[in-house]
Amino acid sequence: MVEKKMDCVKIGLIGYGTVGTGVVKILTENSSLIKKRLGYDIVVEKICDIDISTDRGVKIDKSVLTTDINEIINDPEISIVVETMGGIDLAEEMMLSAIRAGKNVVTANKALLAEAGEEIYKAAHEVGVDINFEASVGGGIPIIRTLKEGLVGDKVEFIFGITNGTCNYILTRMTEDGMAFAQALKEAQELGYAESDPTLDIEGLDSAHKLAIIIPITYGVKVDYEDIYTEGISKVDPIDIKFADEMGYKIKLLSILKDTKDGLEARVHPVMIPFRYLLSNVNFNLNAIYIRGEAVGTILLYGQGAGMMPTGTAVVSDIIELSRNVISGRKKRVPPLSFDYADIKKVTPKSMDDIVTNYYLRFSALDKPGVLSKISGILGDANISIASVIQKGRGAGEEDVPVVMMTHEAKESDIRKAFDEIDKLDIISKPSIFYRVEDTTIKRGGRKDEWR
């Protein structure tokens, strides 16, 4: 019997919204280029969506459209299923159905992988199919492929990422134009950068999803999404942005991943970083991910972290990679999580109480003699060393003044303990504020500036 030669790779697409449309648009408009690189055509055999009547502006045969997922799952000629529908429960059900049917899968669904990835990865491992998800983190920025393949032989010391364009846009407008948070958020919504319910973005949850996805790829361990410390930008005060600028810093929402001698740090929160750091100059809705490898040094990946075409480009790159596997008859050439699935163990990140870094502190104090000495005394008793101080004069009609300090490295539990005591003083008029700071030039020991 002569084996039939494959002449194309057929895919099924679940979800024909913004990202799904971008995927079809790229596969259609760049079909000649893709064939030259792959050697085969990629054919969109079926597209499943609840809405198959709306014109997406892409020329396709109407017979390709269906509302029945089984037309994709049960088609033996479809070797790759692409999920761009979003959500968790229904998406998980459909992904697992595709995997159990022996299909390779591609997804852009960060929430699905962060919150239900364990079942997806386990099923793919047991069935022996491939799963790619480049578009789930950073849109068009190839962070996952960089970690899985480009840096596969290196040890990553840390990753700092601006991975939410909504938050970055809001903070940019607050920093450059003095906008209040609510005003900047409204503008972001009007421009389509923020959802009508922006909670996932502004409270840091979207960034935490992305961080959860890259942890196993980076370090070969997994953490529960709920164990990632997450703090958003909704409480960032313009006064702290102004003080930060005065001291040579910008406030950015960062996803932070560090491999330290006493445990893994995995956290998302606003951070002050110096003007000289590359990430401080990433503005508006752009994303950037800064990696330091033991051998390679520093790498910055920068670009559009969302949108139809950037995200669609990442999905198509996954489709092409898996198409090469299908054509060659090989599976799991590159493990989905870079490490063998059976070797990936669960760990719990370090508690925030154990984090050691620099801190920006702001106290609202009554304008009386001895205020600074009382605050400094409590900080000193808590083993917190002050690097610099700014004390402004009292404004007209105001009873209190802002006292701002930058610390040397301190333990967060000490900061919180000191704040509990300071805020009980009768000279303090409002709850005190702190921000974590990443600046190697004010770390004890005079270590080199590892960001350069």
Secondary structure, 3 states (H helix, E strand, C coil): CCCCCCCEEEEEEECCCHHHHHHHHHHHHCHHHHHHHHCCEEEEEEEECCCCCCCCCCCCCHHHEECCCHHHHCCCCEEEEEECCCCCHHHHHHHHHHHHCCCEEEECCHHHHHHHHHHHHHHHHHHCCCEECHHHCCCCCCHHHHHHHHCCCCCEEEEEEECCHHHHHHHHHHHHHCCCHHHHHHHHHHCCCCCCCCHHHHCCHHHHHHHHHHHHHHHCEECCHHHCEECCCCCCCHHHHHHHHHCCEEEEEEEEEEEECCEEEEEEEEEEEECCCHHHHCCCCEEEEEEEECCCEEEEEEEECCCHHHHHHHHHHHHHHHHHHHHHCCCCCCCCCCCCHHHCEECCCCCHHHCEEEEEEEEEEECCCCHHHHHHHHHHHCCCCEEEEEECCCCCCCCEEEEEEEECCEEHHHHHHHHHHHCCCCCEEEEEEEEEECCHHHCCCCCCCCCC
